[in-house]
Amino acid sequence: MQTLSEFFKELWKRKVVQFGAIYVGASWLVLQAAIAIETTAKLPDWLDQTVLVFLTLGFPLVVLLAWAQDTNVSKSGSNAPPKIEKDKKPGIAVLPFVNMSGDKENEYFADGMTEDIITGLSFSQHLSVKSRTSTFSYKGTSPDIREVGKTLGVDYVAEGSVRPMGKRIRITVQLIEAKTGDHIWAEKYDRPTDTLFDVQDEVIDAITSALGANLTKAEANRARKLKPSSLSAWQVVQKALLLDFGFKDKNYGGFLEDAINALRKTAQKEPDYAYAHSLIAWLLNMKVTNGVSDNWRADLEEAKEHLQYGLSLAPEDPFNLNLSAAALGYIGKNERAEKLCLKALQINPNFPDVYFTLAQVYAYVGRFEEAEKALDTLENMAPNGIASFFAPWYRAISKSMQGDHKQAEKLLLHVNEIAPGYHLPHVFMAITLDALGRRNEAKEAIKKTLELQPDVTVQSISANIGAHPDPKEGQRRIKVLEELWPATNVP
């Protein structure tokens, strides 16, 4: 049963009180006008009394209409199709790290690290990060993470500790889903005590990068479980960014097409949502370079339009800059792509995704040492995230371009294990095996390519395979593929 206070709250919520007050005020003005007219025009005395009666009878009607109107709006809202929300960002709270010793130096370090991680995560414009003021109220307590999530209105909670271990100190951190209390990710960092403050920034950068990478992965997995009609615009983007990209089955082209179509719908409903446009551009260019486009000219033209518009909407957003750079890299616009990547890193130096884009760019322009360094950084920042696929794949491409075919073969074998449904590594394997004098095995690699993607032709992937720092070597590689390709599949 409702209490009296709850009843009045409900009246206020339904705007019954507000409409009632407006009606009383308006009625008083009408009554004063009636009295003035009656006096001036010398009308019968009962006129003002009649007006008062009608106004009094009208009051309950106004109250009932106000109450009913709110009910109707609520009902219509529940039946309306769900609206895609572009600003529904995943929220995270970083709780104060716990000092597991009595040393005040470690206390200051733990607090400072917590603040710096909050600051680092705040660089990401697609995360809603709770401020220090909100989270430090939990310092010295052991709260229920699910209650923290409800109180602060966040989806994820990060917590950690600083623990001395002889001459070393261990820093632990974990990421937890607030609604369920399930652990998503955890890591330990061991450092010598006497160098701890010298490497403080390094540890904080590593934690911040890993948290960001695992948050993205967690959001993608959560989006995968939701019905398309209930996805926010951000979740549509995350679903399209799932790291398997259809690599585990043969329907790679179908996966890309489904992702692009979902993003097109999002872009129509939220035309100013930059991520949707930039991601469409990236995936369309990916279709073309992987040889699974039915109409490469149309796809490239559409990609160009989305790329320009998406970049104009968010020219200072690191996530958007990297998507745009990746789209440009796929079509050989490497100089422009590098500039966007470096700009993204200036804004947010703790963003690992940028490094796999840089690695691709550097490999294709022959800056192999820089490509390797970018991949090293990627693996250090996100070892269990995007690096698990992109690092060995782009290293394989780099080694192949450098002519280190033995190392390229080892890497490609690993890539084929983790992405058995992806056809393009088998093309690079064919080039590598042919260079090692194993032409029959190279032909088998091409057969495997066509098992996965029967419609792929040498012509459809020539722009990708021919993209080499040495144009003559690029043409030679295309010629090798033409010799290896079954005659029935040569266009």
C-alpha positions as CSV (number, residue, x, y, z in Angstrom):
1,M,0.0,0.0,0.0
2,Q,1.3,3.5,-0.9
3,T,2.1,5.9,1.9
4,L,0.8,9.4,1.8
5,S,4.2,10.8,0.8
6,E,4.5,8.2,-2.0
7,F,1.1,9.2,-3.2
8,F,2.1,12.9,-3.4
9,K,5.3,11.9,-5.2
10,E,3.2,10.1,-7.8
11,L,0.9,13.1,-8.2
12,W,4.0,15.3,-8.8
13,K,5.5,12.8,-11.2
14,R,2.3,12.7,-13.3
15,K,2.2,16.5,-13.3
16,V,-1.2,16.5,-11.6
17,V,-0.1,19.1,-9.1
18,Q,1.5,21.3,-11.7
19,F,-1.6,21.3,-14.0
20,G,-3.9,21.8,-11.0
21,A,-1.9,24.9,-9.9
22,I,-2.0,26.3,-13.4
23,Y,-5.8,25.7,-13.6
24,V,-6.4,27.4,-10.2
25,G,-4.3,30.4,-11.3
26,A,-6.1,30.7,-14.7
27,S,-9.5,30.3,-13.0
28,W,-8.7,33.1,-10.6
29,L,-7.9,35.4,-13.5
30,V,-11.1,34.4,-15.3
31,L,-13.2,35.0,-12.2
32,Q,-11.6,38.5,-11.7
33,A,-12.4,39.3,-15.3
34,A,-16.0,38.2,-14.8
35,I,-16.5,40.4,-11.7
36,A,-15.0,43.4,-13.5
37,I,-17.3,42.9,-16.5
38,E,-20.3,42.4,-14.2
39,T,-19.6,45.6,-12.4
40,T,-18.8,47.7,-15.5
41,A,-21.7,46.5,-17.6
42,K,-24.1,46.3,-14.7
43,L,-24.9,42.7,-15.4
44,P,-26.9,40.4,-13.0
45,D,-25.1,39.5,-9.7
46,W,-25.4,35.8,-10.4
47,L,-22.9,36.0,-13.4
48,D,-19.7,35.7,-11.3
49,Q,-21.3,33.0,-9.2
50,T,-22.1,30.9,-12.3
51,V,-18.6,31.3,-13.6
52,L,-17.2,30.2,-10.2
53,V,-19.4,27.0,-10.3
54,F,-18.3,26.1,-13.8
55,L,-14.6,26.7,-12.9
56,T,-15.0,24.6,-9.8
57,L,-16.6,21.7,-11.8
58,G,-13.8,21.9,-14.3
59,F,-11.0,21.4,-11.7
60,P,-11.6,17.6,-11.1
61,L,-11.8,17.1,-14.9
62,V,-8.4,18.7,-15.4
63,V,-6.9,16.6,-12.7
64,L,-8.3,13.4,-14.2
65,L,-7.1,14.3,-17.7
66,A,-3.6,15.0,-16.3
67,W,-3.5,11.7,-14.6
68,A,-4.8,9.8,-17.6
69,Q,-2.5,11.6,-20.1
70,D,0.5,10.3,-18.2
71,T,-0.8,6.8,-18.2
72,N,-1.4,6.9,-21.9
73,V,2.1,8.2,-22.6
74,S,3.6,5.4,-20.5
75,K,1.6,2.8,-22.4
76,S,2.4,4.2,-25.8
77,G,6.1,4.3,-24.8
78,S,6.2,0.7,-23.8
79,N,4.8,-0.4,-27.2
80,A,6.9,1.9,-29.3
81,P,9.9,0.4,-31.1
82,P,13.1,0.7,-29.1
83,K,15.1,3.8,-30.0
84,I,18.8,3.4,-30.8
85,E,20.7,5.4,-28.3
86,K,24.0,6.7,-29.5
87,D,25.1,8.1,-26.2
88,K,24.6,5.0,-24.1
89,K,28.3,4.6,-23.1
90,P,29.5,1.8,-20.8
91,G,30.2,3.2,-17.4
92,I,33.1,2.2,-15.2
93,A,34.2,3.1,-11.7
94,V,37.7,2.6,-10.5
95,L,37.7,1.9,-6.7
96,P,40.7,3.1,-4.6
97,F,43.5,0.6,-4.8
98,V,44.1,-1.1,-1.4
99,N,47.5,-0.7,0.3
100,M,48.2,-4.2,1.8
101,S,51.0,-2.9,4.0
102,G,51.4,-0.3,6.7
103,D,53.9,1.7,4.7
104,K,52.5,5.2,4.0
105,E,54.6,5.4,0.8
106,N,52.6,2.6,-0.6
107,E,49.4,4.3,0.5
108,Y,50.3,7.4,-1.5
109,F,51.4,5.2,-4.5
110,A,48.1,3.3,-4.4
111,D,46.0,6.5,-4.3
112,G,48.0,8.2,-7.0
113,M,47.8,5.2,-9.2
114,T,44.0,5.0,-8.8
115,E,43.7,8.7,-9.8
116,D,46.0,8.3,-12.8
117,I,44.0,5.3,-14.0
118,I,40.8,7.3,-13.7
119,T,42.4,10.1,-15.7
120,G,43.8,7.7,-18.3
121,L,40.4,6.0,-18.9
122,S,38.7,9.4,-19.1
123,F,40.7,10.1,-22.3
124,S,38.3,7.6,-24.0
125,Q,35.3,9.5,-25.3
126,H,33.3,6.3,-25.5
127,L,33.5,5.5,-21.8
128,S,31.6,7.1,-18.9
129,V,34.2,7.2,-16.1
130,K,33.2,8.0,-12.6
131,S,35.2,10.8,-10.9
132,R,37.6,10.4,-8.0
133,T,35.0,12.1,-5.8
134,S,32.5,9.4,-6.4
135,T,34.8,6.4,-6.0
136,F,37.1,7.5,-3.1
137,S,34.1,7.4,-0.8
138,Y,34.6,3.7,-0.8
139,K,38.2,3.9,0.4
140,G,38.9,1.7,3.4
141,T,35.7,-0.4,2.8
142,S,35.0,-3.8,1.2
143,P,31.8,-3.0,-0.7
144,D,29.6,-5.4,-2.7
145,I,30.5,-4.7,-6.3
146,R,26.9,-5.2,-7.4
147,E,25.8,-2.5,-4.9
148,V,28.5,-0.2,-6.1
149,G,27.2,-0.7,-9.7
150,K,23.7,0.2,-8.6
151,T,24.7,3.2,-6.5
152,L,27.1,4.7,-9.1
153,G,25.1,3.6,-12.1
154,V,28.0,1.8,-13.8
155,D,28.4,-1.3,-15.9
156,Y,31.9,-2.2,-14.7
157,V,34.1,-1.8,-11.6
158,A,37.9,-2.0,-11.5
159,E,39.7,-2.6,-8.3
160,G,43.2,-3.5,-7.2
161,S,45.8,-3.7,-4.5
162,V,49.4,-3.0,-3.7
163,R,51.2,-5.7,-1.7
164,P,54.9,-5.8,-0.6
165,M,56.6,-9.2,-1.2
166,G,60.1,-9.0,0.2
167,K,62.2,-6.9,-2.2
168,R,59.4,-6.7,-4.7
169,I,55.9,-5.2,-4.7
170,R,52.9,-6.8,-6.4
171,I,50.2,-4.8,-8.0
172,T,47.0,-6.6,-8.8
173,V,44.0,-5.3,-10.8
174,Q,40.8,-6.8,-11.9
175,L,37.8,-5.8,-14.0
176,I,34.3,-6.9,-12.8
177,E,30.9,-6.8,-14.4
178,A,28.8,-4.8,-11.9
179,K,25.4,-6.4,-12.6
180,T,26.6,-10.0,-12.0
181,G,29.8,-9.6,-10.0
182,D,31.5,-11.8,-12.6
183,H,35.3,-11.3,-13.1
184,I,36.1,-10.3,-16.7
185,W,39.9,-9.8,-16.5
186,A,42.7,-9.9,-13.9
187,E,46.4,-9.3,-14.0
188,K,49.4,-9.0,-11.7
189,Y,52.4,-6.7,-12.0
190,D,55.6,-7.4,-10.1
191,R,58.2,-4.7,-9.7
192,P,61.4,-4.3,-7.6
193,T,60.6,-2.1,-4.6
194,D,63.6,0.2,-5.1
195,T,62.5,1.0,-8.7
196,L,58.8,1.2,-8.1
197,F,58.4,4.9,-8.4
198,D,60.7,5.0,-11.5
199,V,58.3,2.7,-13.3
200,Q,55.1,4.1,-11.9
201,D,54.0,5.6,-15.3
202,E,54.8,2.3,-17.1
203,V,52.7,0.3,-14.7
204,I,49.8,2.8,-14.9
205,D,49.9,2.9,-18.7
206,A,49.9,-0.9,-18.8
207,I,46.9,-1.2,-16.5
208,T,45.0,1.6,-18.2
209,S,45.5,0.1,-21.7
210,A,44.6,-3.4,-20.5
211,L,41.4,-2.1,-18.8
212,G,40.4,-0.2,-22.0
213,A,41.0,-3.2,-24.2
214,N,39.1,-5.6,-22.0
215,L,36.2,-3.2,-21.6
216,T,35.9,-3.1,-25.3
217,K,35.9,-6.8,-25.5
218,A,33.4,-7.2,-22.7
219,E,31.0,-4.7,-24.4
220,A,31.3,-6.6,-27.6
221,N,30.5,-9.9,-25.9
222,R,27.5,-8.3,-24.1
223,A,26.3,-6.9,-27.4
224,R,26.5,-10.3,-29.1
225,K,23.9,-11.6,-26.6
226,L,21.3,-8.9,-27.2
227,K,18.6,-8.8,-29.8
228,P,19.3,-6.4,-32.6
229,S,16.3,-4.2,-31.8
230,S,17.6,-3.6,-28.2
231,L,21.1,-2.6,-29.2
232,S,22.3,0.9,-28.6
233,A,24.3,2.5,-31.4
234,W,27.5,1.9,-29.4
235,Q,26.7,-1.7,-29.0
236,V,26.1,-2.1,-32.7
237,V,29.6,-0.7,-33.2
238,Q,31.0,-3.1,-30.6
239,K,29.2,-6.1,-32.2
240,A,30.8,-5.2,-35.5
241,L,34.2,-5.0,-33.9
242,L,34.1,-8.6,-32.5
243,L,37.6,-9.8,-33.0
244,D,36.8,-13.1,-34.8
245,F,35.4,-11.2,-37.8
246,G,33.9,-14.4,-39.0
247,F,37.4,-15.9,-39.1
248,K,36.2,-19.1,-37.5
249,D,33.9,-20.1,-40.3
250,K,33.8,-19.9,-44.1
251,N,31.2,-17.0,-44.3
252,Y,33.7,-14.2,-43.9
253,G,32.1,-12.1,-46.7
254,G,28.7,-12.7,-45.1
255,F,29.9,-11.6,-41.7
256,L,31.2,-8.4,-43.1
257,E,28.0,-7.7,-45.1
258,D,25.8,-8.4,-42.0
259,A,27.9,-6.0,-39.9
260,I,27.8,-3.3,-42.6
261,N,24.0,-3.6,-43.0
262,A,23.5,-3.2,-39.2
263,L,25.8,-0.2,-39.2
264,R,23.9,1.4,-42.1
265,K,20.7,1.1,-40.2
266,T,22.3,2.7,-37.2
267,A,23.7,5.5,-39.3
268,Q,20.3,6.2,-40.7
269,K,18.7,6.5,-37.3
270,E,21.6,8.4,-35.8
271,P,23.1,10.3,-38.8
272,D,25.5,12.2,-36.6
273,Y,27.1,9.1,-34.9
274,A,30.7,9.3,-36.1
275,Y,31.7,5.8,-35.2
276,A,29.0,4.1,-37.3
277,H,30.2,6.0,-40.5
278,S,33.9,5.4,-39.9
279,L,33.4,1.8,-39.2
280,I,31.2,1.3,-42.3
281,A,34.1,2.8,-44.3
282,W,36.6,0.5,-42.7
283,L,34.6,-2.7,-43.3
284,L,33.7,-1.7,-46.9
285,N,37.4,-1.2,-47.7
286,M,38.1,-4.5,-45.9
287,K,35.7,-6.2,-48.2
288,V,37.4,-4.9,-51.3
289,T,41.0,-5.6,-50.2
290,N,40.0,-9.2,-49.1
291,G,38.4,-9.8,-52.5
292,V,34.9,-10.5,-51.2
293,S,33.2,-7.4,-52.7
294,D,30.5,-8.0,-55.4
295,N,30.9,-4.4,-56.6
296,W,34.3,-2.9,-55.5
297,R,33.8,0.4,-57.3
298,A,30.4,1.0,-55.5
299,D,31.9,-0.1,-52.2
300,L,34.9,2.1,-52.4
301,E,32.7,5.1,-53.3
302,E,30.3,4.5,-50.4
303,A,33.3,4.0,-48.1
304,K,34.8,7.3,-49.2
305,E,31.6,9.2,-48.4
306,H,31.2,7.6,-44.9
307,L,34.9,8.1,-44.2
308,Q,34.8,11.8,-44.9
309,Y,31.6,12.4,-43.0
310,G,32.6,10.3,-40.0
311,L,35.9,12.1,-39.7
312,S,34.2,15.5,-40.0
313,L,31.9,14.6,-37.1
314,A,34.6,13.6,-34.6
315,P,38.0,14.9,-35.8
316,E,39.5,14.8,-32.2
317,D,38.2,11.4,-31.0
318,P,41.0,8.8,-30.9
319,F,38.7,5.9,-31.5
320,N,37.2,7.6,-34.6
321,L,40.7,8.7,-35.8
322,N,41.9,5.1,-35.7
323,L,38.9,3.7,-37.5
324,S,39.4,6.3,-40.2
325,A,43.1,5.6,-40.4
326,A,42.5,1.8,-40.7
327,A,40.0,2.5,-43.6
328,L,42.6,4.6,-45.3
329,G,45.3,2.1,-44.8
330,Y,43.3,-0.6,-46.6
331,I,43.3,1.4,-49.8
332,G,46.9,2.5,-49.6
333,K,46.5,6.0,-48.2
334,N,49.3,5.3,-45.8
335,E,50.7,8.8,-45.2
336,R,47.3,10.1,-44.3
337,A,46.6,7.1,-42.2
338,E,49.9,7.5,-40.2
339,K,49.0,11.2,-39.5
340,L,45.6,10.2,-38.1
341,C,47.2,7.5,-35.9
342,L,49.8,9.8,-34.5
343,K,47.1,12.4,-33.8
344,A,45.1,9.7,-31.9
345,L,48.1,8.8,-29.8
346,Q,48.7,12.5,-28.9
347,I,45.1,12.7,-27.6
348,N,45.2,9.2,-25.8
349,P,48.6,7.5,-25.5
350,N,46.9,4.5,-23.8
351,F,45.0,3.4,-26.8
352,P,46.4,0.0,-28.1
353,D,44.2,-0.3,-31.2
354,V,46.2,2.5,-32.9
355,Y,49.3,0.3,-33.0
356,F,48.0,-2.4,-35.2
357,T,46.9,0.2,-37.7
358,L,50.4,1.8,-37.5
359,A,52.0,-1.7,-38.0
360,Q,50.0,-2.2,-41.1
361,V,50.9,1.2,-42.5
362,Y,54.6,0.8,-41.7
363,A,54.8,-2.7,-43.2
364,Y,53.2,-1.6,-46.5
365,V,55.6,1.4,-46.9
366,G,58.7,-0.7,-46.0
367,R,59.4,0.7,-42.5
368,F,59.6,-2.8,-41.1
369,E,61.5,-2.0,-38.0
370,E,58.9,0.5,-37.0
371,A,56.2,-2.0,-37.8
372,E,57.8,-4.5,-35.5
373,K,58.1,-1.9,-32.7
374,A,54.4,-1.0,-33.1
375,L,53.4,-4.7,-32.8
376,D,55.6,-5.1,-29.7
377,T,53.8,-2.2,-28.1
378,L,50.5,-3.7,-29.1
379,E,51.3,-7.0,-27.5
380,N,52.5,-5.3,-24.3
381,M,49.4,-3.2,-24.0
382,A,46.7,-5.7,-24.9
383,P,48.3,-9.2,-24.9
384,N,44.9,-11.0,-24.6
385,G,42.9,-8.6,-26.7
386,I,43.3,-7.5,-30.3
387,A,47.0,-8.4,-30.2
388,S,46.1,-12.1,-30.1
389,F,45.1,-12.1,-33.7
390,F,46.5,-8.9,-35.3
391,A,50.0,-9.2,-34.0
392,P,50.9,-12.5,-35.6
393,W,49.0,-11.7,-38.7
394,Y,50.7,-8.4,-39.3
395,R,54.1,-9.8,-38.3
396,A,53.5,-12.5,-41.0
397,I,52.7,-9.9,-43.6
398,S,55.8,-7.8,-42.6
399,K,58.1,-10.9,-42.6
400,S,56.7,-11.9,-46.0
401,M,57.4,-8.5,-47.5
402,Q,61.0,-8.5,-46.0
403,G,61.6,-11.8,-47.7
404,D,62.0,-13.7,-44.4
405,H,59.8,-16.6,-45.6
406,K,60.8,-19.1,-43.0
407,Q,59.6,-16.9,-40.2
408,A,56.5,-15.9,-42.2
409,E,55.6,-19.5,-42.6
410,K,55.7,-20.1,-38.8
411,L,53.6,-17.1,-38.1
412,L,51.1,-18.0,-40.8
413,L,50.6,-21.5,-39.4
414,H,49.7,-19.9,-36.1
415,V,47.3,-17.4,-37.8
416,N,45.6,-20.3,-39.6
417,E,45.1,-22.0,-36.2
418,I,43.4,-19.1,-34.6
419,A,41.5,-18.0,-37.7
420,P,40.7,-21.1,-39.6
421,G,37.9,-19.5,-41.6
422,Y,40.0,-16.6,-42.9
423,H,41.1,-17.1,-46.5
424,L,43.7,-14.4,-47.0
425,P,46.5,-15.9,-44.8
426,H,46.4,-19.0,-47.1
427,V,47.2,-16.6,-50.1
428,F,50.2,-15.3,-48.2
429,M,51.2,-18.8,-47.3
430,A,51.1,-19.8,-51.0
431,I,53.5,-16.9,-51.8
432,T,55.8,-17.9,-48.9
433,L,55.8,-21.6,-49.8
434,D,56.6,-20.8,-53.5
435,A,59.5,-18.6,-52.4
436,L,60.8,-21.5,-50.4
437,G,60.7,-23.7,-53.5
438,R,57.6,-25.8,-52.3
439,R,55.3,-25.1,-55.3
440,N,53.1,-28.1,-54.8
441,E,52.4,-27.1,-51.2
442,A,51.8,-23.5,-52.5
443,K,49.1,-24.9,-54.8
444,E,47.5,-26.7,-51.9
445,A,47.3,-23.4,-50.0
446,I,45.5,-21.8,-52.9
447,K,43.0,-24.7,-53.0
448,K,42.4,-24.0,-49.3
449,T,41.8,-20.4,-50.1
450,L,39.1,-21.3,-52.6
451,E,37.5,-23.8,-50.3
452,L,36.9,-20.9,-47.9
453,Q,36.0,-18.2,-50.5
454,P,35.2,-19.8,-53.9
455,D,34.6,-16.5,-55.6
456,V,38.0,-14.9,-54.8
457,T,40.1,-14.3,-57.8
458,V,43.7,-13.1,-58.4
459,Q,42.2,-9.9,-59.8
460,S,40.0,-9.3,-56.8
461,I,43.0,-9.4,-54.4
462,S,45.7,-8.0,-56.6
463,A,45.5,-4.5,-55.1
464,N,46.3,-6.1,-51.7
465,I,48.9,-8.6,-52.8
466,G,50.5,-6.1,-55.1
467,A,50.8,-3.5,-52.4
468,H,54.5,-3.8,-51.7
469,P,57.3,-1.2,-51.0
470,D,59.0,-2.5,-54.1
471,P,56.5,-2.3,-57.0
472,K,58.5,-4.9,-59.0
473,E,58.2,-7.3,-56.2
474,G,54.5,-6.6,-55.9
475,Q,54.0,-7.5,-59.6
476,R,56.1,-10.6,-59.2
477,R,53.8,-11.8,-56.4
478,I,50.7,-11.3,-58.5
479,K,52.4,-13.3,-61.3
480,V,53.1,-16.1,-58.9
481,L,49.5,-16.2,-57.8
482,E,48.4,-16.4,-61.5
483,E,50.6,-19.4,-62.0
484,L,49.4,-21.1,-58.8
485,W,45.7,-20.4,-59.3
486,P,43.6,-23.2,-60.9
487,A,42.9,-22.5,-64.5
488,T,39.1,-22.8,-63.9
489,N,39.3,-19.9,-61.4
490,V,41.5,-17.5,-63.3
491,P,39.3,-14.6,-64.6
